Amino acid sequence: MAPERPSDPVLAALGQWFGFDAFHAGQRDVIDDVLAGRPTVAVMPTGAGKSLCYQLPALLLEGVAVVVSPLIALMKDQVDSLQARGIPADFVNSSQSQDDQRAVIDRMLGGELKLVYVAPERFRQTTFVRALRQVPLSLFAVDEAHCISRWGHDFRPDYTRLGEVIEALRPPRVLACTATATPEVRTDIHGVLGLADPAIHIAGFLRENLFLESRLCGGDKDRERRLASFLKSPEGSDGAIILYASTRKRVDQFARICRQIVGAHDVVAYHGGMDDAERSDAQDRFMRGEARIAVATNAFGMGVDRADVRAVVHVDLPRTVEGYYQEVGRAGRDGAPARCLLLHNPTDTRVHEFLIDRSHPTPEVLGEVWRLLHEAGPEASVYQSDLEAHLASADLDGMVEPALRQLSRIDAAWFDGTAWRAAAGAPADPAELGLDFDRIALHRDHEYQKLGLMRRFVQEPGCRHAFILHYFGEAAPAVCPGCDRCHREDSVGGVPGLVHGEPDEAELLTLRKALAGAARAEGRFGLRKVAAMLAGKRTRALEGSSLLQLSTFGILAPLHPDACAELLKVLVDQGLCRMAGSEYPLLEITREGWEVMQGRATPSFRPPPHLVPGSPLGKRVQLLRSGGGSRAATAETPAIDADPEIVEALRGFRAGLARDRGVPPYVIFNDRSLFALAAQPPDTEAAFLAVPGLGPGKWASFGPALLDALAPFSD
């Protein structure tokens, strides 16, 4: 791309308000289309700067930009950052009192604000829509737009009404932004919003600074062992970490483990079973840098924008590839290398299958819930707990909450804040409500397909980055930037000693023997039973089993069954075997495994010595090497010649200012700006403004005070 001209007003505004002299890839094209008035859809990965695509146009245009955002925490985070730059922005949401909400709306009506953030539920209030009609709108921006699509991983019914809102307000410009959208979700986005001939921008999904790694675990003890090893490694002991678990119970379980390893003060937990104050305090502590590790369900993702997250760890298999990639995208927002470790077991899918089934109510459940609501009448309040008790007594499957959501989507039922009511005039017969039972069943099947794709991601051979890019419709990179398939020597969450390179004769023979055992088992046994067979152990579990009669019984007798199980996990991790099924996972050899077993292919990895019978290095090697390298670099130790004393002084200045203003430290300035300041401490306004990430708004906010703090280091 040709260099921008200094006279460019868009580039000038970027420098004036945000302190940058160039755009990230894809940003400028989106901004140009928005400014030109063309309906625009921007699909950009987490960390690519989506928010700038509506914030900068809002500052260049006359009027108020309305930004639809799904989470209160996300709104507050963005508004805090904008206000710290001197940009007139605010939000209206349920965390405010009625008086505070009214005050923000009055400021908007008075022309004092350039951006107003709201949740999609706000548009249910006709008074708010009327207020918007009284102000000149510059832009209507929909953030996290994948929430529109029923095929997306985070569908929210109120997003589907935004097309009606846009039609009522008729804003001159509409922008929809998302970090994760497959082609079918993109079609839903511009269809629901009613965008005619939209400009669709898809920025590269490749996150070159993320190292992606997935490890099969034998159970929770194995998971805990691998997690402990990671947290004690150089990659896991430096910088912030987000650890995702699938349920509230799992969050509490792994939060306890993390506290035992790193100390209670450094760990916070976050899930829906906590009250609002607890969740808010946990998130604030993590965002302010007071806690290093956050253990959370996926609800934590959208509200997190901490730049120095050095690792994301999943201790359960995520449900979708979209969800996984959005969550790992919370790491390395500062551009520095970050690790993404996924610890999984085939039984992880049971929880997802249960939740998928429960979120798609059967016609019987929908009919019974509607019968109870309709018989109560539109004036009566019906409590969800009463409905659940009735369905339990009627031997139905439960699923009251998703049934109520389905009824609310077609306006047959509504929630009054404490209980549910039937809509006046709705027909008694559920068949006349317009419920599309075929579509509900189709969506359930679609969710199962997406879960299957997530299982393929952890099991199939080949580059992890290439798999994800293919999923989102992009070409694979010519060279993998970092994953455990392509760069095994950099792996930290796997089996000790696994390295890249062709195996020697003894190693190759060991791998082929293990593959032969998996092939002879014919996909009818679990991993532990196949391991016992390979080791030649006549365990109680094998009594009466055909495994005792196989020619491969005892073929790896010098190894203990635990070592054989570890070797089989290596084969699964490397795509030569896979685990099929979820209730009773069975070991199968893959097509690639057959090729290696039959001598038609040679694997590109070497098993660790302790898993090779007769190896002179038979003792267990250490999980982690002490060496560094480019992948071990962190945002705290960038390749910048900065005086540590100045770095600490700047951290203290930033922390104090953040504490006084009640915002996370990175809102004041991020680590990249911090190290640039430390490398060349500014002593004039011009030198301050030359630092990346700073600008006139920051200068007006704290520039002179910062120069005073740096004065002792001016020499």
Buried (B, 14 or more C-beta within 10 A) or exposed (E): EEEBEEEEEBBBBBBBBBBBEEBBEBBBBBBBBBBEEBBBBBBBBBBBBBBBBBBBBBBBBEBBBBBBBBBBBBBBBBBBBBBBBBBBBBBBBEBBEEEEBEBBBEBBBEEEBBBBBBBBBBBEEEEBBEBBEEBEBBBBBBBBBBBBBBBBBBBBBBBBBBBBBBEEBEBEBBBBBBBBBBEEBBBBBBEBBBBEEBBBBBBBBBBBBBBBBBBBBBEBEBBBBBBBBBBEBBBBBBBBBBBBBBBBEBBBBBBEBBBEBBEEEBBBBBBEEBEEEBBBBBBBBBBBBBBBBBBBBBBBBBBBBBBBBBBBBBBBBBBBBBBBBBBBBBBBBBBBBBBBBBBBBBBBBEBBBEBBBBBBBBEEBBBBBBBBBBEBEBEEEBEBEBBBEBBEEEEBEBBBBBBBBBBBBEEBBBEEEEBBBBBEEBEEEBEEBEBEBEEBEBBBEBBBEBBEBBBEBBBBBBBBBBBBBEBBEBEBBEEBBBBBBBBBEBBBBBBBBBEBEEBEEBBBBBBBBBBBBBBBBEBEBBBBBBBBBBBBBBBEBBEEBEBBEBEBBBBBEBBEBEBBBBBBBBBBBBBBBBBBEBEEBBBBBBEBBBBBBEEEEEBBBBBBBBBBBEBEEBEBBEBBBEEEEEBBBBBBBBEEEBEEEBBEBBBEBBBBBBEEBEBBBBBBBBBBBBBBBBBBBBEEEEEBBBBBBBBBBBBEBBBEEBBEBBEEBEE
